[in-house]
Amino acid sequence: MHLPWINALTHHTNYLLAQQAGQVFHAMSREFESTLIRCALAATGGCRMNAARLLGIGRNTITRKINAFGLDSIDDSSRQMRKSQSRSKRSK
């Protein structure tokens, strides 16, 4: 039994194989990892350590990949939001 995302992945892979022979694995691997990290950061309010734990990877690994994929701005905005929420809780 295929999950819906596997069907979508298969369809997109076949499309890319016809269009970009030789570049598919790198491009799709990068996009897949980037999506996993963005979702984990969103789920943890930008906390890298908790996001890494959710994904089953190390803190240094997630930091290296955030930098490599240019996800710093997403991570920074999540951290700012978390700091702001923490300050407002303390001031109450």
Buried (B, 14 or more C-beta within 10 A) or exposed (E): EEEEEEEEBEEEEEEBEEEEEEEBEEEBEEEEBBEBBBEBBEEBBBBBEBBBBBBEBEEEEBBEBBEEBEBEEBBEEBBEEBEEEEEEEEEE
